[in-house]
Amino acid sequence: MKITLHVPRPRNPLALAARARRAGAHRPGAGAMRQQGRRDLRRDLDRMKPPSP
């Protein structure tokens, strides 16, 4: 009687490394977009303030 073991295919080490460092679309994350929005709002509000005497 023969016993056969099914061995999974070896994984690609380059693909795992790329996935670990969040490879993909080059755009800022949600937190960075919120921070940029807050900065833009603050800048616009500061421009609208009347000058102090």
N, C-alpha and C positions, 0 to 999 in steps of 0.2 A: 504494500500500500504506500503510495506516494503522497506526501503532504506538500502542498504549494501555498506559499504566502504571497499575498498581493501587496507589493510595496508601492506606496504612493510616489508619484513623480517628484524629483527633486525640485525645490523651489528656486526661483531666480533671485539670487542675493541682491542684484542691482534694483530689482523692482521693490523689494522690501525696504531697501535704504531710501529710495525715492518716496515711498509712501510714508515713511517715518518722519521725513522732513517736510511733509505737507506739499508735495509736488502737485502742480496743477495750475489753475488760472492765476496769473500774477495780478492780484488786486488786493486792496486792504480789506481787513476783516470788518465785522459788524461793529466791534468796539472802536476801531479807528475811525469809522465813518461817523459814529455818534460823537466822538470827541471833536472831529472836524466841524460837525454841525454846530456844536456848542461854541467853538471858537468863532465861527462865522457869525453866529447870532450876537455874541458879545461884541464883536467888532462893529457890526451894523448898529447896535444900540448905542455904543460909544460915539459913533459918528452923528447920531441923531440928537445927542444931548446938546443943549445950548451951552455956549462957552461961559465959564464962570467969570464974574467980574473981578 
